[in-house]
């Protein structure tokens, strides 16, 4: 893959280039790459498999209330909800909208930004453009009256903001035919962003440390941020004609330290390149995607996570009473319960990996190597494990799926098998965090398939098992254990016995498929 240079204060080895040539190259490279990737993606709009999978994963609901009335009265209103679906027409419309937006972006760059009137300075290897109110406030201009020749009048607040930002674009050429456009902000000329407008790649690089420095220069409230560092890059790479990759790279590990009320919360994400990749090969009519996120670690005091585990901060106590023999006096304002939290919470996700392949001729989605890193992911409080997650621990910690349309559902074939274990032990903090749901206190969940190469078909109402036997087991409540053999379906159980939110144990049932 093509990698750009990391933005820095010192100039790298640069190619000589004029401002006119740099501006033209930047706009031409942008237009070529954006048009090319959208043309490469044309086959996706024809995919039934992609449309059905998106509907299953992200379709919303539309609800309509109806009522009928007669001379004797009206019946109660009835609300009917239907699930919104995504079809091939929606995919084609999305592609057309993106193409129009890309064309407008390139036109603005060519006609409003990189023009001689904005050129502030020029050397043999760089050209710097100052973006004043004429560019920054263009959208704030009210439409002129017909026949008016009055010069534009910008919004005063926008003009003040533009002068404060002192926004500049510095164009340089790291190689023949390539242009880097560095964004300089403020009097200190911090460099939070670099646009890499190259012949065979477009990139956006973000330096989080420089972004924090720029925010502090403008007086933004950043006192809570003790540390912010790392470099991220989003890059569109042309592999060949009609074959493009979109990469997200963590070039330098991300580290964040927040200080809230004297307590620190730290977050870190390991460097990986590419961390995410999406490839559109229009020649082979194939889509490829991959994910390889590094280890994610979050560490902070229990008090900061209490609301995520329970509901104590919202609990109130009141000393009022009502004898029932007289009108009660106004009750005093309830007092919040003060709780004594102690210890630190560590959340660790070992990683997130997997790849996806779609080939138009087969209309299948293949998801390979899905997993959560090479070790157990967990949540701990002072060394006491509250939750743990393992996927296919005895089978390489990864799973492969093949998704394809079947009727109005999606058929999912699984290999080499599926074995998910979730250990829960939130009883270790139940004395501090009230409101933790009972099924999270002390249980071990085990979701697994018996038999080789299990197959299911999922739709809105049920999950049908075609091959293998699906087991859902709870160590704390064996009476809720389910076994769904081939030919049977997993469905929603009796709503009157659905249990707590998020508790599958009394919410699901086995039934004959409809």
C-alpha positions as CSV (number, residue, x, y, z in Angstrom):
1,X,0.0,0.0,0.0
2,X,1.1,3.6,-0.4
3,X,2.0,5.5,2.7
4,X,2.5,9.2,2.9
5,X,5.0,11.1,5.0
6,X,4.2,11.9,8.6
7,X,3.4,15.6,9.1
8,X,6.1,17.4,11.0
9,X,7.4,20.9,11.5
10,X,10.6,20.3,9.6
11,X,10.4,20.1,5.8
12,X,11.2,16.7,4.1
13,X,13.0,16.4,0.8
14,X,10.7,18.2,-1.6
15,X,10.4,18.5,-5.3
16,X,10.4,21.9,-6.9
17,X,6.9,23.0,-7.9
18,X,5.1,26.3,-8.8
19,X,1.9,27.4,-7.1
20,X,0.0,27.1,-10.3
21,X,1.3,23.6,-11.0
22,X,0.7,22.5,-7.3
23,X,-2.9,23.8,-7.4
24,X,-3.7,22.1,-10.7
25,X,-2.1,18.8,-9.6
26,X,-4.0,18.8,-6.3
27,X,-7.4,19.2,-7.9
28,X,-6.7,16.8,-10.8
29,X,-5.5,14.0,-8.4
30,X,-8.5,14.5,-6.2
31,X,-11.0,14.4,-9.1
32,X,-9.4,11.3,-10.7
33,X,-9.3,9.3,-7.5
34,X,-12.9,10.1,-6.3
35,X,-14.4,9.5,-9.7
36,X,-12.4,6.2,-10.0
37,X,-13.5,4.7,-6.7
38,X,-17.2,5.5,-7.3
39,X,-17.0,3.9,-10.8
40,X,-15.3,0.8,-9.3
41,X,-18.2,0.4,-6.8
42,X,-20.9,0.3,-9.5
43,X,-21.4,-3.4,-9.1
44,X,-22.5,-3.1,-5.5
45,X,-25.8,-1.4,-6.4
46,X,-26.8,-4.6,-8.1
47,X,-26.3,-6.9,-5.1
48,X,-29.3,-8.5,-3.4
49,X,-27.0,-10.0,-0.8
50,X,-25.5,-6.7,0.3
51,X,-29.0,-5.1,0.4
52,X,-30.5,-7.9,2.4
53,X,-27.6,-7.9,4.9
54,X,-27.7,-4.1,5.4
55,X,-31.5,-4.4,6.0
56,X,-31.0,-7.2,8.6
57,X,-28.2,-5.3,10.3
58,X,-29.4,-1.7,10.1
59,X,-33.0,-1.4,8.9
60,X,-35.2,0.8,11.1
61,X,-38.9,0.8,11.7
62,X,-41.8,2.9,10.4
63,X,-44.9,3.1,12.5
64,X,-48.4,4.3,11.6
65,X,-51.4,4.8,13.9
66,X,-54.9,4.2,12.6
67,X,-58.3,4.4,14.2
68,X,-61.9,3.9,13.0
69,X,-65.0,5.6,14.1
70,X,-68.8,5.0,13.8
71,X,-71.8,6.8,15.1
72,X,-71.5,4.8,18.3
73,X,-68.0,5.9,19.0
74,X,-64.3,5.3,18.1
75,X,-62.2,2.3,18.6
76,X,-58.8,2.7,20.3
77,X,-56.0,3.7,17.9
78,X,-53.9,0.8,16.6
79,X,-50.2,1.2,15.9
80,X,-48.7,-0.9,13.1
81,X,-45.0,-1.0,12.7
82,X,-43.2,-2.3,9.6
83,X,-39.4,-2.8,9.2
84,X,-37.7,-0.5,6.7
85,X,-35.8,-2.4,4.1
86,X,-32.8,-1.5,1.9
87,X,-32.9,-2.6,-1.8
88,X,-30.7,-2.3,-4.8
89,X,-32.3,1.1,-5.8
90,X,-31.3,2.6,-2.4
91,X,-27.7,1.5,-3.0
92,X,-27.6,3.1,-6.5
93,X,-29.1,6.3,-5.1
94,X,-26.4,6.4,-2.4
95,X,-23.7,6.0,-5.0
96,X,-25.2,8.8,-7.1
97,X,-25.3,11.1,-4.1
98,X,-21.7,10.4,-3.2
99,X,-20.6,11.1,-6.8
100,X,-22.4,14.5,-6.8
101,X,-20.8,15.4,-3.5
102,X,-17.4,14.5,-4.7
103,X,-17.8,16.6,-7.9
104,X,-18.9,19.7,-5.8
105,X,-15.9,19.2,-3.5
106,X,-13.4,19.2,-6.4
107,X,-15.1,22.2,-8.0
108,X,-14.9,24.2,-4.8
109,X,-11.2,23.4,-4.4
110,X,-10.5,24.4,-8.0
111,X,-12.6,27.6,-8.2
112,X,-12.7,29.0,-4.6
113,X,-9.7,27.8,-2.7
114,X,-6.6,27.2,-4.7
115,X,-6.8,30.4,-6.7
116,X,-4.2,33.2,-7.2
117,X,-6.2,35.7,-5.1
118,X,-5.7,33.5,-2.0
119,X,-1.9,32.9,-2.6
120,X,0.0,34.4,0.4
121,X,3.6,33.3,-0.2
122,X,5.6,31.0,-2.5
123,X,9.0,29.4,-2.6
124,X,10.6,27.0,-5.1
125,X,9.2,24.0,-3.1
126,X,6.0,25.4,-1.5
127,X,2.9,27.6,-2.0
128,X,0.9,28.9,0.9
129,X,-2.7,30.0,0.5
130,X,-4.5,32.1,3.1
131,X,-8.2,31.3,3.4
132,X,-9.9,34.5,4.6
133,X,-13.6,35.4,4.9
134,X,-14.0,35.3,1.1
135,X,-13.6,31.5,1.3
136,X,-14.5,30.7,4.9
137,X,-17.7,32.8,5.0
138,X,-18.9,32.2,1.4
139,X,-21.9,30.1,2.6
140,X,-23.0,32.8,5.0
141,X,-23.7,35.3,2.2
142,X,-27.5,35.9,1.7
143,X,-28.7,35.4,-1.8
144,X,-28.5,38.7,-3.8
145,X,-31.5,40.5,-5.0
146,X,-32.3,40.2,-8.7
147,X,-30.2,42.7,-10.7
148,X,-28.2,43.7,-7.6
149,X,-24.5,44.6,-8.0
150,X,-23.9,45.1,-4.3
151,X,-20.6,43.5,-3.2
152,X,-20.9,40.6,-0.8
153,X,-21.4,41.4,2.8
154,X,-20.2,38.6,5.1
155,X,-21.6,37.8,8.5
156,X,-19.5,39.8,11.1
157,X,-19.2,36.7,13.5
158,X,-18.0,34.6,10.6
159,X,-15.4,37.3,9.6
160,X,-14.2,37.4,13.2
161,X,-13.9,33.6,13.3
162,X,-12.0,33.5,10.0
163,X,-9.5,36.1,11.2
164,X,-9.0,34.3,14.5
165,X,-8.4,30.9,12.8
166,X,-5.8,32.3,10.3
167,X,-6.4,29.2,8.2
168,X,-3.7,28.5,5.7
169,X,-3.0,25.7,3.2
170,X,0.7,24.9,2.4
171,X,1.2,22.9,-0.8
172,X,4.4,20.9,-1.2
173,X,5.4,18.0,-3.5
174,X,7.1,15.0,-1.9
175,X,7.5,13.3,-5.3
176,X,6.9,14.1,-8.9
177,X,3.1,14.4,-9.6
178,X,2.2,14.2,-5.8
179,X,1.0,17.1,-3.6
180,X,0.7,17.3,0.1
181,X,-1.6,20.0,1.4
182,X,-0.9,20.9,5.1
183,X,-3.5,22.7,7.1
184,X,-1.9,25.5,9.3
185,X,-4.1,26.9,12.1
186,X,-3.7,30.0,14.2
187,X,-0.7,32.3,15.0
188,X,1.3,29.3,16.1
189,X,0.7,27.6,12.8
190,X,-0.1,24.2,14.3
191,X,-0.4,21.4,11.7
192,X,-3.2,19.1,12.8
193,X,-4.1,17.9,9.3
194,X,-2.3,16.9,6.1
195,X,-4.2,16.1,2.9
196,X,-2.1,13.8,0.7
197,X,-3.2,14.4,-2.9
198,X,-1.1,11.9,-4.8
199,X,-1.3,10.4,-8.3
200,X,-2.3,7.0,-7.0
201,X,-3.7,7.8,-3.5
202,X,-5.6,10.4,-1.5
203,X,-4.9,10.6,2.2
204,X,-6.0,12.5,5.3
205,X,-3.5,12.4,8.2
206,X,-4.5,13.7,11.6
207,X,-1.9,14.5,14.3
208,X,-3.9,14.4,17.6
209,X,-1.2,16.3,19.6
210,X,-1.1,19.1,17.1
211,X,-5.0,19.2,17.1
212,X,-4.9,19.6,20.9
213,X,-2.3,22.4,20.7
214,X,-4.5,24.3,18.2
215,X,-7.6,23.9,20.4
216,X,-5.7,25.4,23.3
217,X,-4.5,28.3,21.3
218,X,-8.1,29.3,20.6
219,X,-9.1,29.0,24.2
220,X,-11.1,25.9,23.9
221,X,-11.9,24.2,27.2
222,X,-9.3,21.4,27.1
223,X,-8.2,21.4,30.8
224,X,-9.6,18.0,31.3
225,X,-7.3,16.6,28.6
226,X,-4.0,15.9,30.3
227,X,-2.5,14.0,27.3
228,X,-3.5,13.4,23.7
229,X,-1.1,11.9,21.2
230,X,-1.1,9.6,18.1
231,X,-1.2,9.9,14.4
232,X,-4.1,8.5,12.3
233,X,-4.4,8.3,8.5
234,X,-7.3,7.7,6.2
235,X,-6.1,6.8,2.7
236,X,-7.7,6.0,-0.6
237,X,-5.2,4.0,-2.7
238,X,-5.5,3.1,-6.4
239,X,-4.2,-0.4,-6.9
240,X,-4.9,-0.3,-10.6
241,X,-7.7,1.1,-12.8
242,X,-11.1,0.5,-11.2
243,X,-9.5,-1.1,-8.2
244,X,-9.2,1.0,-5.0
245,X,-8.5,0.4,-1.3
246,X,-9.7,2.6,1.6
247,X,-7.3,2.2,4.5
248,X,-7.5,3.5,8.1
249,X,-4.0,3.4,9.6
250,X,-3.0,4.0,13.2
251,X,0.5,5.2,12.3
252,X,1.4,6.1,15.9
253,X,-0.2,4.5,19.0
254,X,-3.1,6.6,20.3
255,X,-2.8,7.7,24.0
256,X,-5.4,9.7,25.8
257,X,-5.3,10.8,29.5
258,X,-8.3,12.7,30.9
259,X,-8.4,14.3,34.3
260,X,-11.9,14.7,35.8
261,X,-12.4,15.8,39.4
262,X,-8.8,14.9,40.3
263,X,-9.1,11.3,38.9
264,X,-7.6,10.1,35.7
265,X,-9.0,8.1,32.8
266,X,-6.6,6.7,30.3
267,X,-7.2,5.1,26.9
268,X,-4.7,3.5,24.6
269,X,-4.9,1.9,21.2
270,X,-2.0,0.1,19.6
271,X,-0.5,1.1,16.2
272,X,-1.5,-1.1,13.3
273,X,-1.4,-0.4,9.5
274,X,-3.9,-0.9,8.0
275,X,-6.2,-1.1,11.0
276,X,-9.2,-1.1,8.6
277,X,-9.2,-1.7,4.9
278,X,-12.0,-1.7,2.3
279,X,-11.1,-2.7,-1.3
280,X,-13.4,-2.3,-4.3
281,X,-12.2,-4.2,-7.4
282,X,-14.5,-3.2,-10.2
283,X,-12.6,-5.4,-12.7
284,X,-13.3,-8.6,-10.8
285,X,-16.6,-7.1,-9.4
286,X,-15.3,-7.9,-5.9
287,X,-15.4,-6.2,-2.5
288,X,-12.8,-7.0,0.1
289,X,-12.7,-5.6,3.7
290,X,-10.4,-6.4,6.6
291,X,-10.0,-5.3,10.2
292,X,-6.9,-5.6,12.4
293,X,-7.3,-3.3,15.4
294,X,-4.6,-3.4,18.0
295,X,-5.2,-3.9,21.7
296,X,-7.6,-1.4,23.3
297,X,-7.1,-0.7,27.0
298,X,-9.2,1.7,29.2
299,X,-8.2,2.3,32.8
300,X,-10.0,4.6,35.3
301,X,-11.7,4.8,38.7
302,X,-14.8,2.7,39.3
303,X,-16.8,5.9,40.0
304,X,-16.5,6.9,36.3
305,X,-18.0,3.6,35.1
306,X,-20.7,3.1,37.8
307,X,-23.6,4.3,35.6
308,X,-22.6,1.8,32.9
309,X,-22.8,-1.1,35.3
310,X,-25.8,-0.1,37.4
311,X,-28.1,2.9,38.3
312,X,-27.0,4.2,41.7
313,X,-26.3,7.8,41.0
314,X,-29.9,8.3,40.0
315,X,-31.3,6.7,43.3
316,X,-32.8,9.1,45.8
317,X,-34.0,8.7,49.3
318,X,-36.8,10.5,51.1
319,X,-37.9,10.7,54.7
320,X,-41.6,11.6,53.8
321,X,-44.5,9.4,54.9
322,X,-48.3,9.5,54.5
323,X,-50.6,8.4,57.3
324,X,-53.6,8.3,55.0
325,X,-55.8,10.3,57.4
326,X,-54.9,13.8,56.2
327,X,-53.5,15.6,53.2
328,X,-49.8,15.0,53.3
329,X,-47.4,17.9,53.8
330,X,-45.2,18.8,50.9
331,X,-42.5,16.2,50.7
332,X,-38.9,17.5,51.3
333,X,-36.5,17.3,48.4
334,X,-35.0,13.8,48.2
335,X,-31.3,13.5,48.9
336,X,-29.0,11.7,46.6
337,X,-27.4,8.5,48.1
338,X,-23.7,9.1,48.6
339,X,-21.7,6.0,47.7
340,X,-18.1,5.2,48.5
341,X,-16.5,3.9,45.3
342,X,-13.0,2.4,45.5
343,X,-10.5,0.8,43.2
344,X,-9.8,1.1,39.5
345,X,-11.5,-0.5,36.5
346,X,-9.5,-1.9,33.6
347,X,-11.2,-2.8,30.3
348,X,-9.1,-4.8,27.9
349,X,-10.1,-5.8,24.3
350,X,-7.3,-8.0,23.0
351,X,-8.0,-6.9,19.4
352,X,-10.6,-7.0,16.6
353,X,-9.8,-8.9,13.4
354,X,-11.6,-10.3,10.4
355,X,-12.0,-9.9,6.7
356,X,-15.0,-9.8,4.3
357,X,-15.1,-10.8,0.7
358,X,-18.1,-10.2,-1.7
359,X,-18.0,-11.4,-5.3
360,X,-20.9,-10.2,-7.5
361,X,-21.2,-13.5,-9.5
362,X,-21.9,-15.6,-6.4
363,X,-23.8,-12.9,-4.4
364,X,-22.2,-14.2,-1.2
365,X,-20.5,-12.4,1.6
366,X,-17.6,-14.3,3.1
367,X,-16.4,-13.2,6.5
368,X,-13.1,-14.9,7.4
369,X,-10.9,-14.8,10.5
370,X,-13.4,-13.0,12.7
371,X,-12.1,-12.7,16.3
372,X,-11.3,-10.7,19.4
373,X,-7.5,-10.9,19.4
374,X,-5.2,-13.7,20.6
375,X,-6.2,-13.8,24.3
376,X,-9.1,-13.3,26.6
377,X,-10.8,-9.9,26.7
378,X,-11.9,-8.8,30.1
379,X,-13.2,-6.1,32.6
380,X,-11.5,-6.1,36.0
381,X,-11.8,-4.1,39.3
382,X,-8.6,-4.1,41.3
383,X,-7.6,-7.5,39.8
384,X,-11.0,-9.1,40.4
385,X,-12.5,-10.2,37.1
386,X,-16.0,-8.8,36.4
387,X,-16.4,-10.1,32.9
388,X,-14.5,-12.1,30.4
389,X,-15.0,-13.0,26.7
390,X,-13.6,-15.9,24.7
391,X,-14.5,-16.9,21.1
392,X,-13.4,-20.3,19.7
393,X,-10.6,-20.5,22.3
394,X,-9.8,-24.1,21.3
395,X,-10.1,-23.4,17.5
396,X,-7.6,-20.6,16.9
397,X,-9.9,-17.8,18.4
398,X,-11.4,-17.1,15.0
399,X,-14.5,-18.0,13.0
400,X,-15.5,-18.0,9.3
401,X,-19.0,-17.1,8.0
402,X,-20.6,-17.2,4.6
403,X,-23.7,-15.1,4.2
404,X,-26.1,-15.5,1.2
405,X,-29.8,-14.7,0.5
406,X,-32.3,-17.4,1.1
407,X,-36.0,-16.4,0.7
408,X,-36.6,-13.3,2.8
409,X,-33.7,-14.2,5.2
410,X,-30.0,-14.5,5.2
411,X,-28.3,-18.0,5.2
412,X,-25.2,-18.1,7.4
413,X,-22.8,-21.0,7.1
414,X,-20.2,-21.3,9.9
415,X,-16.7,-22.9,10.0
416,X,-14.8,-24.5,11.7
417,X,-17.4,-24.0,14.5
418,X,-18.8,-21.5,16.9
419,X,-18.0,-21.5,20.7
420,X,-18.6,-18.2,22.6
421,X,-18.0,-18.1,26.4
422,X,-19.0,-15.1,28.5
423,X,-18.1,-15.1,32.2
424,X,-19.9,-12.6,34.4
425,X,-19.0,-11.8,38.1
426,X,-20.3,-8.3,38.8
427,X,-21.1,-9.4,42.4
428,X,-17.6,-8.1,43.2
429,X,-18.8,-4.5,42.9
430,X,-22.5,-5.0,43.9
431,X,-21.8,-3.5,47.3
432,X,-20.8,-0.2,45.6
433,X,-22.9,-0.2,42.4
434,X,-26.6,-0.8,43.1
435,X,-29.0,-1.6,40.3
436,X,-26.8,-4.2,38.6
437,X,-29.2,-6.6,36.8
438,X,-29.3,-10.0,38.5
439,X,-28.3,-12.0,35.5
440,X,-24.9,-10.2,35.4
441,X,-23.9,-10.9,39.0
442,X,-22.6,-14.4,38.8
443,X,-23.1,-16.5,35.7
444,X,-21.3,-18.2,32.8
445,X,-22.9,-18.1,29.4
446,X,-22.0,-20.6,26.8
447,X,-23.3,-20.3,23.2
448,X,-22.0,-23.1,20.9
449,X,-22.8,-25.3,18.0
450,X,-22.7,-29.1,18.1
451,X,-21.7,-30.7,14.8
452,X,-19.5,-29.8,11.9
453,X,-20.2,-26.8,9.6
454,X,-23.4,-25.5,11.3
455,X,-25.8,-23.5,9.2
456,X,-28.6,-21.1,10.2
457,X,-31.1,-18.8,8.4
458,X,-31.9,-15.5,10.1
459,X,-34.7,-13.1,9.4
460,X,-36.7,-10.5,11.4
461,X,-38.7,-13.0,13.4
462,X,-36.7,-16.2,13.9
463,X,-33.4,-18.0,13.6
464,X,-33.8,-21.3,11.8
465,X,-31.1,-24.0,12.4
466,X,-30.5,-26.0,9.2
467,X,-27.4,-28.0,10.2
468,X,-25.9,-28.7,13.6
469,X,-27.5,-28.1,17.0
470,X,-27.3,-24.6,18.7
471,X,-26.9,-24.6,22.5
472,X,-27.5,-21.6,24.7
473,X,-26.5,-22.4,28.3
474,X,-26.4,-20.6,31.7
475,X,-24.5,-22.0,34.7
476,X,-26.6,-19.9,37.1
477,X,-30.0,-21.0,35.6
478,X,-29.8,-24.4,33.9
479,X,-33.6,-24.4,33.6
480,X,-33.2,-21.7,30.9
481,X,-30.8,-23.8,28.7
482,X,-31.9,-24.2,25.1
483,X,-31.0,-26.7,22.4
484,X,-32.1,-25.9,18.9
485,X,-31.7,-28.9,16.6
486,X,-31.7,-28.9,12.9
487,X,-35.2,-28.1,11.5
488,X,-36.2,-26.0,14.6
489,X,-36.2,-22.3,15.2
490,X,-35.1,-19.9,17.9
491,X,-37.9,-17.3,18.5
492,X,-39.0,-14.7,20.9
493,X,-40.6,-16.3,24.0
494,X,-43.7,-15.3,26.0
495,X,-43.5,-11.5,26.6
496,X,-45.0,-12.0,30.1
497,X,-41.9,-14.0,31.1
498,X,-39.3,-12.1,29.2
499,X,-37.2,-11.2,32.3
500,X,-34.9,-8.3,32.6
501,X,-33.7,-6.2,29.6
502,X,-30.7,-7.9,28.0
503,X,-31.4,-11.3,29.8
504,X,-31.8,-13.9,27.0
505,X,-32.5,-16.7,29.5
506,X,-36.3,-16.2,29.7
507,X,-36.7,-14.2,26.5
508,X,-36.0,-16.9,23.9
509,X,-37.7,-20.2,23.1
510,X,-37.5,-23.1,20.7
511,X,-40.4,-23.6,18.3
512,X,-41.3,-25.1,15.0
513,X,-40.2,-22.8,12.2
514,X,-42.9,-20.7,10.5
